[in-house]
Amino acid sequence: MPVRAAIMMNMTTGRILYQKNADKAIPPASLTKLMTSFLVHDAIAAGRLSMGTKVRIPREAARVGGSSMHLRTGERVTVAKLLQGTLISSGNDAATALALKVSGRQKHFVDAMNTKAARLGMKRTRFRNPTGLPAAGQVTTARDMMRLSLAYMARYPRAAKISSLRTYYHRGRAHNTTNPFLGTRGVNGLKTGFTLSSGYNIILTTQRGQNKLLIVLLGASSKYRRAVAAQALLDAGLRYPNSATQVRKLIDGKSKRQLTSKQKISKQKKYVAKKKKRVKRKSSAR
């Protein structure tokens, strides 16, 4: 499994089908935005906001770096659109604008994030900002992100559907999802993330028939490795939705086959290198 940490749950039964370093502390990157969205929906449920509330974009939000929905200082954007920007294209500007609207200051919003995390039992998680941009001490675990995802989807099932959208439009410009698995049969969410310190992260949700899976992967070294790991877990979880033992055998078997292939390639490279050396020696003798 080419990731630093992983966990997979059958959401129908609550059974953990696979885990690897599930309690290892790793920066969450943009998976953080799931908590940001959670608190925004809490504010909506409390009557402090609505999806139609227009937010005047402050300079502090418009100037945030990284992934963006290209907000302009002073423009007015609905909460609904900012949630799309936060969850679909992972806009740091959108997440910051929402945090400031809910709490007035980022610090107050982050305090609320950590209070919420504690209530959800996310014991090894600490948030430092609403975006997931690199910050000292900002960490989570695969198990904690599983807890967050389950609570979010249970409390706000309609809100979770935002993450299933592949495209939204703002000022006539199309913004596409960062989730490469949307479009795969049954996959309907949930969030991706990347920073240099965290690697490539993803939370995947899928449903085929009665089988509902939740997969959290943290710390893949590339998009490709993240995709390979996620696909392997999807395949195994759908094939053996009630057997952690069979899932583990299937995943470990694939890992061994990949290792064997790498060893073969390595041996071939060594053989070719030796052959080139012999040829070079013969050439120099002439």
Phi and psi in degrees as GROMACS dihedral restraints (atoms count N, CA, C in turn):
[ dihedral_restraints ]
;  ai    aj    ak    al  type     phi  dphi    fc
    3     4     5     6     1   -81.3    20    10
    4     5     6     7     1    51.1    20    10
    6     7     8     9     1  -138.2    20    10
    7     8     9    10     1   161.5    20    10
    9    10    11    12     1   -78.2    20    10
   10    11    12    13     1   -28.8    20    10
   12    13    14    15     1  -154.5    20    10
   13    14    15    16     1   149.3    20    10
   15    16    17    18     1  -158.5    20    10
   16    17    18    19     1   153.4    20    10
   18    19    20    21     1  -153.5    20    10
   19    20    21    22     1   143.5    20    10
   21    22    23    24     1  -135.3    20    10
   22    23    24    25     1   132.5    20    10
   24    25    26    27     1  -124.6    20    10
   25    26    27    28     1   141.1    20    10
   27    28    29    30     1   -82.4    20    10
   28    29    30    31     1   107.0    20    10
   30    31    32    33     1   -69.3    20    10
   31    32    33    34     1   -21.8    20    10
   33    34    35    36     1   -70.0    20    10
   34    35    36    37     1   -41.3    20    10
   36    37    38    39     1  -102.7    20    10
   37    38    39    40     1   -17.5    20    10
   39    40    41    42     1    80.6    20    10
   40    41    42    43     1     7.6    20    10
   42    43    44    45     1   -82.2    20    10
   43    44    45    46     1   134.0    20    10
   45    46    47    48     1   -80.2    20    10
   46    47    48    49     1   119.7    20    10
   48    49    50    51     1   -94.5    20    10
   49    50    51    52     1   -23.7    20    10
   51    52    53    54     1  -159.7    20    10
   52    53    54    55     1   143.8    20    10
   54    55    56    57     1  -154.0    20    10
   55    56    57    58     1   145.1    20    10
   57    58    59    60     1  -143.9    20    10
   58    59    60    61     1   120.4    20    10
   60    61    62    63     1    47.2    20    10
   61    62    63    64     1    42.0    20    10
   63    64    65    66     1   -64.9    20    10
   64    65    66    67     1   -17.1    20    10
   66    67    68    69     1  -110.9    20    10
   67    68    69    70     1    14.1    20    10
   69    70    71    72     1   -76.4    20    10
   70    71    72    73     1   131.5    20    10
   72    73    74    75     1   -77.5    20    10
   73    74    75    76     1   123.5    20    10
   75    76    77    78     1  -141.5    20    10
   76    77    78    79     1   141.6    20    10
   78    79    80    81     1   -57.8    20    10
   79    80    81    82     1   135.7    20    10
   81    82    83    84     1   -77.8    20    10
   82    83    84    85     1   -19.8    20    10
   84    85    86    87     1    53.6    20    10
   85    86    87    88     1  -141.0    20    10
   87    88    89    90     1   -74.8    20    10
   88    89    90    91     1    -1.6    20    10
   90    91    92    93     1   -60.3    20    10
   91    92    93    94     1   -22.5    20    10
   93    94    95    96     1   -50.7    20    10
   94    95    96    97     1   -35.1    20    10
   96    97    98    99     1   -65.3    20    10
   97    98    99   100     1   -16.5    20    10
   99   100   101   102     1   -66.3    20    10
  100   101   102   103     1   -41.0    20    10
  102   103   104   105     1   -68.3    20    10
  103   104   105   106     1   -38.3    20    10
  105   106   107   108     1   -58.2    20    10
  106   107   108   109     1   -46.9    20    10
  108   109   110   111     1   -62.6    20    10
  109   110   111   112     1   -39.5    20    10
  111   112   113   114     1   -57.0    20    10
  112   113   114   115     1   -47.5    20    10
  114   115   116   117     1   -69.0    20    10
  115   116   117   118     1   -33.4    20    10
  117   118   119   120     1   -64.2    20    10
  118   119   120   121     1   -43.1    20    10
  120   121   122   123     1   -69.0    20    10
  121   122   123   124     1   -30.8    20    10
  123   124   125   126     1   -61.6    20    10
  124   125   126   127     1   -42.3    20    10
  126   127   128   129     1   -65.2    20    10
  127   128   129   130     1   -38.0    20    10
  129   130   131   132     1   -65.3    20    10
  130   131   132   133     1   -44.8    20    10
  132   133   134   135     1   -62.7    20    10
  133   134   135   136     1   -31.1    20    10
  135   136   137   138     1   -82.2    20    10
  136   137   138   139     1    -3.9    20    10
  138   139   140   141     1    84.4    20    10
  139   140   141   142     1     9.4    20    10
  141   142   143   144     1   -84.2    20    10
  142   143   144   145     1   -17.4    20    10
  144   145   146   147     1  -143.9    20    10
  145   146   147   148     1   169.9    20    10
  147   148   149   150     1  -139.3    20    10
  148   149   150   151     1   166.6    20    10
  150   151   152   153     1   -61.5    20    10
  151   152   153   154     1   -27.5    20    10
  153   154   155   156     1   -88.6    20    10
  154   155   156   157     1    -4.8    20    10
  156   157   158   159     1   -59.1    20    10
  157   158   159   160     1   130.3    20    10
  159   160   161   162     1   -92.5    20    10
  160   161   162   163     1   130.1    20    10
  162   163   164   165     1  -106.5    20    10
  163   164   165   166     1   124.5    20    10
  165   166   167   168     1   -79.9    20    10
  166   167   168   169     1   122.3    20    10
  168   169   170   171     1   -75.6    20    10
  169   170   171   172     1   117.6    20    10
  171   172   173   174     1   -79.1    20    10
  172   173   174   175     1   158.0    20    10
  174   175   176   177     1   -58.1    20    10
  175   176   177   178     1   -37.2    20    10
  177   178   179   180     1   -56.5    20    10
  178   179   180   181     1   -36.0    20    10
  180   181   182   183     1   -80.6    20    10
  181   182   183   184     1   -44.1    20    10
  183   184   185   186     1   -63.0    20    10
  184   185   186   187     1   -26.4    20    10
  186   187   188   189     1   -93.3    20    10
  187   188   189   190     1    -1.0    20    10
  189   190   191   192     1   -64.3    20    10
  190   191   192   193     1   137.0    20    10
  192   193   194   195     1   -83.9    20    10
  193   194   195   196     1  -175.1    20    10
  195   196   197   198     1    80.3    20    10
  196   197   198   199     1  -157.4    20    10
  198   199   200   201     1   -59.4    20    10
  199   200   201   202     1   144.1    20    10
  201   202   203   204     1  -152.1    20    10
  202   203   204   205     1   152.1    20    10
  204   205   206   207     1  -101.8    20    10
  205   206   207   208     1    12.1    20    10
  207   208   209   210     1    61.7    20    10
  208   209   210   211     1    50.4    20    10
  210   211   212   213     1   -73.2    20    10
  211   212   213   214     1   150.9    20    10
  213   214   215   216     1  -112.1    20    10
  214   215   216   217     1   140.8    20    10
  216   217   218   219     1   -56.7    20    10
  217   218   219   220     1   128.9    20    10
  219   220   221   222     1    92.2    20    10
  220   221   222   223     1   -17.9    20    10
  222   223   224   225     1   -70.9    20    10
  223   224   225   226     1   156.6    20    10
  225   226   227   228     1  -110.9    20    10
  226   227   228   229     1   124.1    20    10
  228   229   230   231     1  -131.0    20    10
  229   230   231   232     1   139.1    20    10
  231   232   233   234     1   -69.5    20    10
  232   233   234   235     1   155.3    20    10
  234   235   236   237     1   -58.1    20    10
  235   236   237   238     1   -40.1    20    10
  237   238   239   240     1   -58.8    20    10
  238   239   240   241     1   -44.4    20    10
  240   241   242   243     1   -68.5    20    10
  241   242   243   244     1   -38.5    20    10
  243   244   245   246     1   -66.9    20    10
  244   245   246   247     1   -33.8    20    10
  246   247   248   249     1   -66.6    20    10
  247   248   249   250     1   -38.6    20    10
  249   250   251   252     1   -61.7    20    10
  250   251   252   253     1   -45.2    20    10
  252   253   254   255     1   -62.2    20    10
  253   254   255   256     1   -34.9    20    10
  255   256   257   258     1   -72.0    20    10
  256   257   258   259     1   -43.8    20    10
  258   259   260   261     1   -94.8    20    10
  259   260   261   262     1   -29.3    20    10
  261   262   263   264     1   -90.2    20    10
  262   263   264   265     1   -57.2    20    10
  264   265   266   267     1   -99.5    20    10
  265   266   267   268     1     3.6    20    10
  267   268   269   270     1    61.5    20    10
  268   269   270   271     1    43.7    20    10
  270   271   272   273     1   -71.4    20    10
  271   272   273   274     1   118.8    20    10
  273   274   275   276     1   -67.6    20    10
  274   275   276   277     1   -33.0    20    10
  276   277   278   279     1   -65.8    20    10
  277   278   279   280     1   -40.9    20    10
  279   280   281   282     1   -65.7    20    10
  280   281   282   283     1   -44.8    20    10
  282   283   284   285     1   -62.6    20    10
  283   284   285   286     1   -40.1    20    10
  285   286   287   288     1   -67.5    20    10
  286   287   288   289     1   -42.1    20    10
  288   289   290   291     1   -60.4    20    10
  289   290   291   292     1   -41.6    20    10
  291   292   293   294     1   -66.5    20    10
  292   293   294   295     1   -42.4    20    10
  294   295   296   297     1   -61.0    20    10
  295   296   297   298     1   -43.2    20    10
  297   298   299   300     1   -67.8    20    10
  298   299   300   301     1   -36.1    20    10
  300   301   302   303     1   -66.1    20    10
  301   302   303   304     1   -41.1    20    10
  303   304   305   306     1   -72.8    20    10
  304   305   306   307     1   -43.5    20    10
  306   307   308   309     1  -118.5    20    10
  307   308   309   310     1    -7.9    20    10
  309   310   311   312     1    86.2    20    10
  310   311   312   313     1   -42.6    20    10
  312   313   314   315     1  -134.3    20    10
  313   314   315   316     1   147.1    20    10
  315   316   317   318     1   -60.4    20    10
  316   317   318   319     1   -37.9    20    10
  318   319   320   321     1   -59.0    20    10
  319   320   321   322     1   -43.5    20    10
  321   322   323   324     1   -65.6    20    10
  322   323   324   325     1   -38.2    20    10
  324   325   326   327     1   -66.4    20    10
  325   326   327   328     1   -42.4    20    10
  327   328   329   330     1   -63.8    20    10
  328   329   330   331     1   -38.3    20    10
  330   331   332   333     1   -58.7    20    10
  331   332   333   334     1   -42.2    20    10
  333   334   335   336     1   -66.3    20    10
  334   335   336   337     1   -36.5    20    10
  336   337   338   339     1   -60.3    20    10
  337   338   339   340     1   -45.8    20    10
  339   340   341   342     1   -71.3    20    10
  340   341   342   343     1   -33.2    20    10
  342   343   344   345     1   -63.9    20    10
  343   344   345   346     1   -43.8    20    10
  345   346   347   348     1   -63.7    20    10
  346   347   348   349     1   -43.6    20    10
  348   349   350   351     1   -58.6    20    10
  349   350   351   352     1   -42.6    20    10
  351   352   353   354     1   -63.0    20    10
  352   353   354   355     1   -41.4    20    10
  354   355   356   357     1   -64.6    20    10
  355   356   357   358     1   -31.3    20    10
  357   358   359   360     1   -83.7    20    10
  358   359   360   361     1    -2.3    20    10
  360   361   362   363     1    82.1    20    10
  361   362   363   364     1    20.5    20    10
  363   364   365   366     1   -84.0    20    10
  364   365   366   367     1    74.2    20    10
  366   367   368   369     1   -67.4    20    10
  367   368   369   370     1   -25.7    20    10
  369   370   371   372     1  -107.8    20    10
  370   371   372   373     1    17.1    20    10
  372   373   374   375     1  -108.0    20    10
  373   374   375   376     1   138.1    20    10
  375   376   377   378     1  -140.2    20    10
  376   377   378   379     1   122.9    20    10
  378   379   380   381     1   -97.9    20    10
  379   380   381   382     1   145.7    20    10
  381   382   383   384     1  -121.2    20    10
  382   383   384   385     1   -15.7    20    10
  384   385   386   387     1  -156.9    20    10
  385   386   387   388     1   168.5    20    10
  387   388   389   390     1   -85.6    20    10
  388   389   390   391     1     1.3    20    10
  390   391   392   393     1  -108.1    20    10
  391   392   393   394     1   -32.2    20    10
  393   394   395   396     1    94.7    20    10
  394   395   396   397     1     1.0    20    10
  396   397   398   399     1   -59.4    20    10
  397   398   399   400     1   149.7    20    10
  399   400   401   402     1   -52.2    20    10
  400   401   402   403     1   132.1    20    10
  402   403   404   405     1  -154.7    20    10
  403   404   405   406     1   138.0    20    10
  405   406   407   408     1   -57.4    20    10
  406   407   408   409     1   129.7    20    10
  408   409   410   411     1    84.3    20    10
  409   410   411   412     1    -0.3    20    10
  411   412   413   414     1   -85.3    20    10
  412   413   414   415     1   107.0    20    10
  414   415   416   417     1  -142.1    20    10
  415   416   417   418     1   161.6    20    10
  417   418   419   420     1  -150.4    20    10
  418   419   420   421     1  -174.9    20    10
  420   421   422   423     1  -134.9    20    10
  421   422   423   424     1   163.5    20    10
  423   424   425   426     1   -61.4    20    10
  424   425   426   427     1   -39.8    20    10
  426   427   428   429     1   -66.8    20    10
  427   428   429   430     1   -40.3    20    10
  429   430   431   432     1   -65.3    20    10
  430   431   432   433     1   -39.1    20    10
  432   433   434   435     1   -67.8    20    10
  433   434   435   436     1   -30.4    20    10
  435   436   437   438     1   -64.2    20    10
  436   437   438   439     1   -44.7    20    10
  438   439   440   441     1   -60.2    20    10
  439   440   441   442     1   -45.4    20    10
  441   442   443   444     1   -60.7    20    10
  442   443   444   445     1   -47.0    20    10
  444   445   446   447     1   -61.2    20    10
  445   446   447   448     1   -45.1    20    10
  447   448   449   450     1   -62.4    20    10
  448   449   450   451     1   -44.3    20    10
  450   451   452   453     1   -66.4    20    10
  451   452   453   454     1   -41.6    20    10
  453   454   455   456     1   -62.8    20    10
  454   455   456   457     1   -47.8    20    10
  456   457   458   459     1   -68.9    20    10
  457   458   459   460     1   -34.0    20    10
  459   460   461   462     1   -70.6    20    10
  460   461   462   463     1   -40.9    20    10
  462   463   464   465     1   -77.5    20    10
  463   464   465   466     1   -39.0    20    10
  465   466   467   468     1  -131.9    20    10
  466   467   468   469     1    69.5    20    10
  468   469   470   471     1   -60.2    20    10
  469   470   471   472     1   -34.6    20    10
  471   472   473   474     1   -69.2    20    10
  472   473   474   475     1   -38.1    20    10
  474   475   476   477     1   -63.4    20    10
  475   476   477   478     1   -37.1    20    10
  477   478   479   480     1   -62.5    20    10
  478   479   480   481     1   -23.1    20    10
  480   481   482   483     1   -69.6    20    10
  481   482   483   484     1   -20.0    20    10
  483   484   485   486     1   -56.7    20    10
  484   485   486   487     1   -38.8    20    10
  486   487   488   489     1   -69.7    20    10
  487   488   489   490     1   -11.1    20    10
  489   490   491   492     1   -86.9    20    10
  490   491   492   493     1    -9.3    20    10
  492   493   494   495     1   -76.6    20    10
  493   494   495   496     1   139.4    20    10
  495   496   497   498     1   -94.5    20    10
  496   497   498   499     1   -20.3    20    10
  498   499   500   501     1  -149.6    20    10
  499   500   501   502     1   145.8    20    10
  501   502   503   504     1  -139.6    20    10
  502   503   504   505     1   168.2    20    10
  504   505   506   507     1  -124.1    20    10
  505   506   507   508     1   139.2    20    10
  507   508   509   510     1  -139.0    20    10
  508   509   510   511     1   125.3    20    10
  510   511   512   513     1    51.4    20    10
  511   512   513   514     1    40.0    20    10
  513   514   515   516     1    78.2    20    10
  514   515   516   517     1     1.2    20    10
  516   517   518   519     1  -102.6    20    10
  517   518   519   520     1   133.8    20    10
  519   520   521   522     1   -81.4    20    10
  520   521   522   523     1   133.9    20    10
  522   523   524   525     1  -120.5    20    10
  523   524   525   526     1   124.2    20    10
  525   526   527   528     1   -98.8    20    10
  526   527   528   529     1   158.0    20    10
  528   529   530   531     1   -65.6    20    10
  529   530   531   532     1   151.6    20    10
  531   532   533   534     1   -90.5    20    10
  532   533   534   535     1    -3.9    20    10
  534   535   536   537     1   -90.0    20    10
  535   536   537   538     1   107.1    20    10
  537   538   539   540     1   -70.8    20    10
  538   539   540   541     1   -11.8    20    10
  540   541   542   543     1   -91.2    20    10
  541   542   543   544     1   -11.2    20    10
  543   544   545   546     1   -65.6    20    10
  544   545   546   547     1   130.5    20    10
  546   547   548   549     1   109.3    20    10
  547   548   549   550     1   -23.1    20    10
  549   550   551   552     1   -72.3    20    10
  550   551   552   553     1   136.8    20    10
  552   553   554   555     1   -54.3    20    10
  553   554   555   556     1   124.4    20    10
  555   556   557   558     1    91.2    20    10
  556   557   558   559     1   -21.0    20    10
  558   559   560   561     1   -76.0    20    10
  559   560   561   562     1   129.2    20    10
  561   562   563   564     1  -134.2    20    10
  562   563   564   565     1    16.5    20    10
  564   565   566   567     1   171.0    20    10
  565   566   567   568     1  -177.2    20    10
  567   568   569   570     1  -138.2    20    10
  568   569   570   571     1   -43.6    20    10
  570   571   572   573     1  -165.2    20    10
  571   572   573   574     1   147.5    20    10
  573   574   575   576     1  -116.0    20    10
  574   575   576   577     1   168.8    20    10
  576   577   578   579     1  -161.9    20    10
  577   578   579   580     1   150.6    20    10
  579   580   581   582     1  -157.6    20    10
  580   581   582   583     1   133.1    20    10
  582   583   584   585     1  -143.9    20    10
  583   584   585   586     1   165.1    20    10
  585   586   587   588     1   -61.1    20    10
  586   587   588   589     1   -37.2    20    10
  588   589   590   591     1   -76.3    20    10
  589   590   591   592     1   -27.0    20    10
  591   592   593   594     1   -94.1    20    10
  592   593   594   595     1   -31.1    20    10
  594   595   596   597     1    84.5    20    10
  595   596   597   598     1  -163.0    20    10
  597   598   599   600     1   -94.9    20    10
  598   599   600   601     1   121.5    20    10
  600   601   602   603     1  -114.5    20    10
  601   602   603   604     1   158.1    20    10
  603   604   605   606     1  -159.5    20    10
  604   605   606   607     1   143.5    20    10
  606   607   608   609     1  -115.1    20    10
  607   608   609   610     1   120.1    20    10
  609   610   611   612     1  -114.2    20    10
  610   611   612   613     1   138.3    20    10
  612   613   614   615     1  -124.5    20    10
  613   614   615   616     1   141.1    20    10
  615   616   617   618     1  -147.8    20    10
  616   617   618   619     1   150.4    20    10
  618   619   620   621     1  -139.8    20    10
  619   620   621   622     1   125.1    20    10
  621   622   623   624     1  -132.1    20    10
  622   623   624   625     1   114.1    20    10
  624   625   626   627     1    63.7    20    10
  625   626   627   628     1  -128.0    20    10
  627   628   629   630     1   -88.1    20    10
  628   629   630   631     1    -6.2    20    10
  630   631   632   633     1   -87.9    20    10
  631   632   633   634     1   120.1    20    10
  633   634   635   636     1  -121.8    20    10
  634   635   636   637     1   120.4    20    10
  636   637   638   639     1  -114.8    20    10
  637   638   639   640     1   146.5    20    10
  639   640   641   642     1  -124.4    20    10
  640   641   642   643     1   123.8    20    10
  642   643   644   645     1  -123.6    20    10
  643   644   645   646     1   131.5    20    10
  645   646   647   648     1  -122.5    20    10
  646   647   648   649     1   124.6    20    10
  648   649   650   651     1  -122.6    20    10
  649   650   651   652     1   133.4    20    10
  651   652   653   654     1  -128.1    20    10
  652   653   654   655     1   138.0    20    10
  654   655   656   657     1    79.6    20    10
  655   656   657   658     1    32.2    20    10
  657   658   659   660     1   -72.3    20    10
  658   659   660   661     1   148.5    20    10
  660   661   662   663     1   -82.9    20    10
  661   662   663   664     1    -9.7    20    10
  663   664   665   666     1  -157.6    20    10
  664   665   666   667     1   164.4    20    10
  666   667   668   669     1   -61.4    20    10
  667   668   669   670     1   -38.3    20    10
  669   670   671   672     1   -62.7    20    10
  670   671   672   673     1   -47.3    20    10
  672   673   674   675     1   -65.2    20    10
  673   674   675   676     1   -36.6    20    10
  675   676   677   678     1   -61.6    20    10
  676   677   678   679     1   -43.5    20    10
  678   679   680   681     1   -65.3    20    10
  679   680   681   682     1   -42.1    20    10
  681   682   683   684     1   -61.7    20    10
  682   683   684   685     1   -46.2    20    10
  684   685   686   687     1   -65.0    20    10
  685   686   687   688     1   -44.0    20    10
  687   688   689   690     1   -64.1    20    10
  688   689   690   691     1   -42.3    20    10
  690   691   692   693     1   -65.3    20    10
  691   692   693   694     1   -39.4    20    10
  693   694   695   696     1   -62.0    20    10
  694   695   696   697     1   -42.1    20    10
  696   697   698   699     1   -70.5    20    10
  697   698   699   700     1   -39.8    20    10
  699   700   701   702     1   -57.9    20    10
  700   701   702   703     1   -49.6    20    10
  702   703   704   705     1   -60.7    20    10
  703   704   705   706     1   -46.5    20    10
  705   706   707   708     1   -67.6    20    10
  706   707   708   709     1   -42.1    20    10
  708   709   710   711     1   -67.0    20    10
  709   710   711   712     1   -36.7    20    10
  711   712   713   714     1   -75.4    20    10
  712   713   714   715     1   -29.2    20    10
  714   715   716   717     1   -76.4    20    10
  715   716   717   718     1   -39.7    20    10
  717   718   719   720     1  -127.9    20    10
  718   719   720   721     1    69.9    20    10
  720   721   722   723     1   -68.3    20    10
  721   722   723   724     1   -11.6    20    10
  723   724   725   726     1  -121.9    20    10
  724   725   726   727     1    11.8    20    10
  726   727   728   729     1  -136.1    20    10
  727   728   729   730     1   102.5    20    10
  729   730   731   732     1   -64.0    20    10
  730   731   732   733     1   -33.8    20    10
  732   733   734   735     1   -62.9    20    10
  733   734   735   736     1   -47.5    20    10
  735   736   737   738     1   -66.7    20    10
  736   737   738   739     1   -38.2    20    10
  738   739   740   741     1   -61.9    20    10
  739   740   741   742     1   -47.1    20    10
  741   742   743   744     1   -60.3    20    10
  742   743   744   745     1   -43.7    20    10
  744   745   746   747     1   -60.6    20    10
  745   746   747   748     1   -44.0    20    10
  747   748   749   750     1   -65.4    20    10
  748   749   750   751     1   -45.4    20    10
  750   751   752   753     1   -65.7    20    10
  751   752   753   754     1   -46.8    20    10
  753   754   755   756     1   -63.8    20    10
  754   755   756   757     1   -37.1    20    10
  756   757   758   759     1   -62.1    20    10
  757   758   759   760     1   -42.0    20    10
  759   760   761   762     1   -65.0    20    10
  760   761   762   763     1   -41.5    20    10
  762   763   764   765     1   -61.4    20    10
  763   764   765   766     1   -41.7    20    10
  765   766   767   768     1   -65.7    20    10
  766   767   768   769     1   -40.4    20    10
  768   769   770   771     1   -64.4    20    10
  769   770   771   772     1   -39.9    20    10
  771   772   773   774     1   -64.2    20    10
  772   773   774   775     1   -41.1    20    10
  774   775   776   777     1   -63.2    20    10
  775   776   777   778     1   -43.8    20    10
  777   778   779   780     1   -59.7    20    10
  778   779   780   781     1   -43.0    20    10
  780   781   782   783     1   -61.9    20    10
  781   782   783   784     1   -41.9    20    10
  783   784   785   786     1   -64.5    20    10
  784   785   786   787     1   -40.0    20    10
  786   787   788   789     1   -63.6    20    10
  787   788   789   790     1   -40.7    20    10
  789   790   791   792     1   -62.8    20    10
  790   791   792   793     1   -44.6    20    10
  792   793   794   795     1   -62.1    20    10
  793   794   795   796     1   -41.9    20    10
  795   796   797   798     1   -61.4    20    10
  796   797   798   799     1   -43.9    20    10
  798   799   800   801     1   -63.4    20    10
  799   800   801   802     1   -40.7    20    10
  801   802   803   804     1   -62.4    20    10
  802   803   804   805     1   -42.0    20    10
  804   805   806   807     1   -63.0    20    10
  805   806   807   808     1   -42.6    20    10
  807   808   809   810     1   -63.3    20    10
  808   809   810   811     1   -41.4    20    10
  810   811   812   813     1   -62.5    20    10
  811   812   813   814     1   -46.0    20    10
  813   814   815   816     1   -62.4    20    10
  814   815   816   817     1   -42.2    20    10
  816   817   818   819     1   -61.9    20    10
  817   818   819   820     1   -43.7    20    10
  819   820   821   822     1   -63.3    20    10
  820   821   822   823     1   -41.5    20    10
  822   823   824   825     1   -62.8    20    10
  823   824   825   826     1   -42.2    20    10
  825   826   827   828     1   -63.3    20    10
  826   827   828   829     1   -38.3    20    10
  828   829   830   831     1   -62.0    20    10
  829   830   831   832     1   -45.2    20    10
  831   832   833   834     1   -62.8    20    10
  832   833   834   835     1   -41.8    20    10
  834   835   836   837     1   -63.1    20    10
  835   836   837   838     1   -41.2    20    10
  837   838   839   840     1   -63.1    20    10
  838   839   840   841     1   -41.9    20    10
  840   841   842   843     1   -63.0    20    10
  841   842   843   844     1   -42.1    20    10
  843   844   845   846     1   -62.9    20    10
  844   845   846   847     1   -40.9    20    10
  846   847   848   849     1   -64.9    20    10
  847   848   849   850     1   -42.6    20    10
  849   850   851   852     1   -69.8    20    10
  850   851   852   853     1   -24.6    20    10
  852   853   854   855     1   -69.3    20    10
  853   854   855   856     1   -26.2    20    10
